[in-house]
Amino acid sequence: MKVLVVGGGGREHALVWKLSQSPVVRKIYAAPGNAGMHRKAELVELAPDRVQDLALFAACQKIDLTVVGPELPLTLGIVDEFEKRGLRILGPTQAASQIEGSKAFAKQFMQTHHIPTASFMVFEDPSAARTFLRSAAYPLVIKADGLAAGKGAVVCKDKEEATATIDRMMVAQEFGQAGARVVIEKFLEGEEITVMAFTDGQTVVPMVSSQDHKAAFDGGTGPNTGGMGAYAPTRVLDSRLLQQIQDEVLEQTVSGLAEEGRAFKGILYAGLMITRQGPKVIEFNCRFGDPETQVVLPLLDGDLVEIFLSIIEGDLKLANVQWREGGSACVVLASGGYPGPYEKGKPISGLRAGRDKSDDLFYFHAGTRWLKDHYETDGGRVLGVTAVGRDVQAAVSRAYQEVDRIRFEGMHYRRDIGFRALSRAESVRS
């Protein structure tokens, strides 16, 4: 088979790495890909939002399977375009992708279909939003309605902070049209986790749970980022809670979307808060998470291509989805200043060759470029150093040992990836 992976970040590198292990794959293209993928894939200079050009490329190259990484092309209708041309592609349609493309749609959908989530209000007028904030209970969360690269949700501790956030989003248009409409919702207390699932529109198969670390600095402080690291599986989720999430969230969402004529095929991502009242949905995504993918796929014991094809053909119930024992952890190395302004072109030292092989230690490139004999930084999130171990603690330790080898000017990273799982393990031992 010839496979096309759309996207160019760490998530897509992890997808290319896992897909390349399939015995049925003979050629992988990545559009646009990144410098770390060149051993596994041929890079194609096509941006993910060039839907028509990507479809034409897939048709001309006789691509057998296209896998979409980022959300933007999905919300632009790439699946509809490919299917119209008779091309096999993994992902939800434009209508189904609204579950991520619009926070307001997602919240109203959850309300209609009785999916547990925080109470909320939707505003299109900044004056009305400011009026609401005068008598609101704090803390609360303000979310840009549209796509904002994972940075469009702000926890506000008081009226002044909330008002300033409304002004930035709705008036100054910090996120462009994505912030023209906002969702203001109740702040949920608890522990946040991610459960992604494979679904063919009927059958839903959850993956191992994971936990992202969105804040820039240790202890969950600083501005939100696209994700500074992750680990899997989480310790907060037992079999009872997982079954509750399966029944009340994942299957309810897939069946609800089908009822509304938005049949969802692909990867459904549920961002959840585990509260005292049970799991509640913070957000839905219509694709693999980043960096959650970098810790979940190394634990998948099987052929990802077979799973993807079973989703497309509507036969997921026949797929053999198995998971390895143990844990995995990813530490994201970021450029100085990220998630704010940062410089590019900083030489990276300490990288060892062959880290993308199946030895349970990987470099998943996100923002790098290759210059003759070395890599340089070319983005905010530069590398995801990922390790697998007998448990999460062993994986975290191994990942940080590898991080200690790597250097580039301005490099920063969180030193507490997996701290919740590690503290739980310590309390159990004591």
C-alpha positions in Angstrom: 0.0 0.0 0.0 0.9 3.6 -0.5 0.0 5.8 2.4 -0.3 9.6 2.8 -0.1 11.3 6.2 -1.3 14.9 6.3 0.4 17.1 8.8 3.9 18.1 9.9 4.1 17.9 13.7 5.1 15.4 16.4 1.7 13.6 16.2 2.2 13.0 12.5 5.8 11.8 13.0 4.4 9.2 15.5 1.8 8.2 12.9 4.4 7.8 10.2 6.6 5.7 12.6 3.7 3.4 13.6 2.3 3.0 10.0 5.7 2.2 8.7 5.7 -1.0 10.9 2.8 -2.5 8.9 3.9 -5.3 6.5 1.3 -4.0 4.0 2.9 -0.6 3.6 5.6 -0.1 1.0 5.6 3.7 0.6 4.6 6.6 2.9 4.3 10.3 1.9 4.0 13.1 4.4 2.5 16.5 3.5 4.3 18.6 4.5 6.0 16.3 7.0 9.1 17.4 8.9 12.8 16.8 9.0 12.5 13.9 11.4 10.3 11.9 9.1 12.7 11.7 6.1 13.9 8.1 6.9 10.3 6.8 6.9 8.5 9.0 4.5 8.9 11.1 1.3 8.1 14.7 2.1 5.6 16.6 -0.1 5.4 20.4 0.0 1.7 20.7 0.5 0.2 22.4 3.5 -2.6 20.6 5.3 -5.2 23.2 4.4 -4.7 22.8 0.6 -7.5 20.2 0.4 -7.9 20.2 -3.4 -4.2 19.9 -4.0 -3.9 17.1 -1.5 -6.8 15.2 -3.2 -5.2 15.7 -6.6 -1.9 14.4 -5.3 -3.5 11.3 -3.8 -5.3 10.6 -7.0 -2.2 11.0 -9.2 0.0 8.9 -6.9 -2.7 6.3 -6.5 -2.6 6.6 -2.7 -4.4 3.7 -1.0 -4.9 5.3 2.4 -4.7 8.9 3.6 -4.5 9.6 7.3 -5.2 13.2 8.5 -3.4 14.5 11.6 -4.5 18.1 12.3 -8.0 19.4 12.8 -8.0 22.2 10.2 -8.2 20.1 7.0 -10.9 18.0 8.7 -13.0 21.0 9.4 -12.4 22.3 5.9 -13.9 19.1 4.5 -10.9 17.1 3.3 -12.7 13.8 4.0 -15.7 14.9 1.9 -13.4 15.9 -1.0 -11.4 12.6 -0.9 -14.6 10.4 -0.7 -16.1 12.3 -3.6 -13.1 11.2 -5.6 -13.3 7.6 -4.4 -10.2 7.9 -2.3 -9.8 6.1 1.0 -9.2 8.5 3.9 -9.4 8.2 7.7 -11.3 10.9 9.5 -14.7 12.4 10.0 -16.6 14.5 7.5 -16.8 18.2 7.7 -20.2 18.0 9.4 -19.0 15.5 12.0 -15.8 17.6 12.6 -18.0 20.4 14.0 -17.7 18.6 17.3 -14.2 20.2 17.5 -14.6 23.0 15.0 -17.2 24.9 17.2 -17.1 24.8 21.0 -20.6 26.3 21.0 -21.9 23.4 18.8 -20.2 20.8 20.9 -21.6 22.2 24.2 -25.1 22.5 22.7 -24.8 19.0 21.3 -23.8 17.6 24.7 -26.7 19.4 26.3 -29.1 17.9 23.8 -27.8 14.4 24.1 -27.3 14.4 27.9 -23.6 14.0 27.8 -22.0 15.1 31.2 -20.3 18.5 30.9 -20.0 21.9 32.7 -22.9 24.3 32.6 -22.3 27.1 30.0 -23.4 30.2 28.2 -22.7 31.2 24.6 -22.0 34.8 23.6 -21.6 36.6 20.3 -21.7 40.2 21.7 -18.9 41.3 24.0 -21.1 43.7 25.8 -23.5 40.9 26.8 -20.6 38.8 27.9 -19.2 41.6 30.1 -22.6 42.0 31.7 -22.8 38.3 32.5 -19.3 38.4 34.0 -20.4 41.0 36.6 -22.6 38.5 38.5 -20.9 35.2 37.5 -19.3 32.8 40.0 -15.5 32.5 39.8 -13.3 30.8 38.7 -14.8 30.2 35.3 -13.5 29.2 31.9 -13.7 31.3 28.7 -13.2 29.5 25.4 -12.9 30.8 21.8 -15.6 29.1 19.8 -13.4 28.1 16.8 -10.0 26.5 16.3 -7.2 28.2 18.3 -4.3 25.6 18.2 -5.1 24.4 21.7 -4.6 27.8 23.2 -8.2 29.2 23.1 -9.3 28.2 26.7 -8.5 30.6 29.6 -9.2 29.9 33.2 -10.2 33.2 34.8 -10.0 33.7 38.6 -12.0 37.0 38.8 -14.1 39.5 36.9 -11.1 41.7 35.9 -9.2 38.7 34.3 -12.4 37.5 32.6 -13.2 40.9 31.2 -9.7 41.3 29.9 -10.0 37.8 28.2 -13.3 38.8 26.5 -11.6 42.0 25.2 -8.6 40.0 23.9 -10.7 37.3 22.2 -13.8 39.2 21.0 -12.6 42.8 20.5 -8.8 42.6 19.8 -9.5 39.2 18.0 -6.4 37.5 19.4 -7.6 34.3 17.7 -9.1 35.9 14.7 -12.6 34.8 13.8 -12.3 31.8 16.1 -12.9 34.2 19.0 -15.9 36.1 17.5 -18.1 33.9 19.5 -17.2 32.5 23.0 -18.3 29.9 25.4 -18.2 30.8 29.1 -18.5 27.8 31.3 -18.3 26.7 35.0 -14.8 25.7 36.2 -14.6 22.0 37.0 -12.6 20.7 39.9 -10.8 17.4 39.4 -8.1 15.7 37.4 -8.0 16.1 33.6 -7.4 13.2 31.4 -7.7 12.2 27.7 -9.5 9.2 26.3 -9.2 8.7 22.5 -11.2 6.1 20.7 -11.3 4.4 17.4 -14.8 4.4 15.9 -16.4 3.4 12.6 -19.6 5.3 13.4 -21.1 2.4 15.3 -18.5 0.4 17.2 -16.4 2.4 19.6 -13.0 1.1 20.9 -11.3 3.3 23.5 -7.5 3.6 23.6 -5.4 3.6 26.7 -6.0 6.8 28.7 -3.4 9.6 28.7 -2.7 12.9 30.5 -1.4 16.0 28.7 0.5 18.8 30.4 -0.8 22.0 28.7 0.7 24.7 30.9 4.2 26.0 29.9 5.9 25.5 33.3 6.2 23.1 36.2 3.2 22.7 38.5 0.8 23.6 35.8 1.8 27.3 35.9 2.2 29.7 33.0 0.3 30.2 29.8 -1.4 27.3 27.9 0.5 25.7 25.1 -0.2 23.0 22.5 1.1 20.5 25.1 4.4 20.2 26.9 4.3 16.4 27.4 2.1 13.5 28.3 2.1 10.0 29.8 0.0 6.9 29.5 -1.9 5.1 31.0 -3.3 7.3 33.7 -3.8 5.9 37.2 -7.0 7.9 38.0 -9.1 5.7 35.6 -10.2 2.3 36.8 -12.3 -0.2 34.8 -15.6 1.2 36.3 -14.8 4.8 35.3 -13.7 3.6 31.8 -17.0 1.8 31.3 -18.9 4.9 32.4 -16.9 7.0 29.9 -17.6 4.4 27.2 -21.3 4.4 27.9 -22.1 8.0 28.8 -19.6 9.8 26.6 -18.0 8.0 23.7 -21.0 5.8 22.6 -23.5 8.5 23.4 -21.6 11.0 21.3 -21.2 8.7 18.3 -24.8 7.7 18.3 -25.9 11.3 18.8 -23.9 12.5 15.9 -25.4 9.7 13.7 -28.9 10.7 14.8 -28.1 14.3 13.6 -26.9 13.0 10.2 -23.2 13.6 11.1 -21.9 10.0 11.2 -18.5 10.1 12.8 -15.7 7.8 11.5 -12.1 8.1 12.7 -10.6 9.2 16.0 -12.8 10.7 18.7 -10.9 12.5 21.4 -12.6 13.2 24.7 -10.9 15.6 27.0 -12.4 14.8 30.4 -12.3 16.1 34.0 -12.7 13.4 36.6 -14.8 15.2 39.2 -16.3 14.0 42.5 -19.6 13.6 40.5 -18.0 11.5 37.9 -16.3 12.2 34.5 -17.4 15.3 32.6 -16.4 16.4 29.1 -14.2 19.5 28.8 -13.8 19.3 25.0 -14.1 17.0 22.0 -11.5 16.7 19.2 -12.1 15.0 15.9 -8.5 13.6 15.6 -5.5 12.2 17.5 -4.2 14.5 20.2 -0.7 16.0 20.3 1.3 15.0 22.3 -1.1 12.2 23.5 -0.5 10.3 20.3 3.2 10.1 21.0 2.6 8.1 24.2 -0.5 6.1 23.1 0.8 4.7 19.8 4.0 3.1 21.3 1.7 1.1 23.6 -0.4 -0.2 20.7 0.4 -3.8 20.0 -0.7 -4.5 16.4 -1.1 -3.2 12.9 -2.5 0.4 12.8 -3.2 0.1 9.1 -5.5 -2.8 9.7 -7.4 -0.8 12.4 -7.7 2.2 10.1 -9.0 0.1 7.2 -11.6 -1.6 9.4 -12.8 1.9 10.5 -13.2 3.0 6.9 -15.0 -0.2 5.9 -17.3 -0.2 8.9 -15.8 -3.4 10.3 -14.1 -2.1 13.5 -15.9 -4.8 15.6 -13.7 -7.4 13.7 -10.4 -5.6 14.4 -8.0 -7.0 17.0 -7.0 -3.9 19.1 -4.5 -4.9 21.8 -2.3 -2.9 24.1 1.2 -3.5 25.6 1.7 -3.7 29.3 3.7 -0.9 30.9 3.8 2.8 30.5 5.1 5.6 28.2 6.1 9.2 28.7 6.8 12.1 26.4 8.8 15.2 27.3 8.4 18.1 24.8 11.5 20.3 24.3 10.4 23.8 23.3 12.1 26.9 21.9 12.8 29.8 24.3 9.8 32.0 24.6 7.3 29.4 23.5 4.2 29.7 23.5 5.0 33.4 22.9 7.5 34.7 20.2 10.6 32.5 19.7 13.6 32.3 17.5 14.4 29.6 15.0 17.6 28.2 13.6 19.2 27.1 16.8 21.5 24.0 16.3 20.5 20.9 18.2 23.2 18.7 19.7 23.1 15.4 21.5 20.6 13.5 19.2 21.6 9.9 18.7 20.9 8.1 15.4 18.2 5.5 15.1 15.9 6.7 17.9 12.9 6.0 15.7 13.5 2.3 15.8 11.5 -0.1 17.9 13.8 0.1 21.0 11.3 1.9 23.2 13.0 5.3 23.0 12.0 7.7 20.3 12.5 11.3 19.1 9.3 12.5 17.6 10.2 15.7 15.7 7.7 18.6 15.7 9.7 21.8 14.7 13.0 20.9 13.2 14.9 21.3 9.9 17.9 19.4 8.6 21.0 21.5 7.5 23.7 19.3 5.9 25.0 17.5 9.0 22.7 18.6 11.9 19.2 19.5 12.9 18.1 23.0 13.8 15.0 24.3 15.6 12.2 25.4 13.3 9.1 25.7 15.6 7.8 26.4 19.1 7.6 22.7 20.1 10.8 21.2 18.7 11.0 17.6 19.8 9.0 15.0 21.8 11.4 12.7 23.6 9.3 9.5 24.3 10.2 6.4 26.2 8.4 3.2 27.1 9.0 1.3 30.3 7.6 -1.4 32.6 5.4 1.4 34.2 4.9 5.1 33.9 7.6 5.8 36.5 10.3 3.9 34.5 9.2 5.5 31.3 9.4 9.0 32.8 12.9 8.3 34.2 14.2 7.0 30.9 12.7 9.9 28.9 14.4 12.5 31.2 17.7 10.6 31.0 17.6 11.1 27.2 16.5 14.7 27.6 19.7 15.3 29.6 21.8 14.5 26.4 20.1 17.1 24.2 20.9 20.8 23.9 19.9 23.9 21.9 20.0 27.5 22.8 16.9 28.6 24.8 15.6 25.1 25.2 13.0 24.7 27.9 10.8 21.9 29.1 8.7 20.8 32.0 10.6 18.7 34.6 7.4 17.3 36.2 5.8 15.2 33.4 3.7 12.5 35.0 3.9 14.1 38.4 0.3 13.1 39.2 0.9 9.4 38.4 4.2 9.4 40.2 2.7 10.9 43.4 -0.1 8.3 43.3 2.5 5.5 43.0 4.5 7.0 45.9 1.3 7.2 48.1 0.5 3.6 47.3 4.0 2.5 48.4 3.9 4.5 51.6 
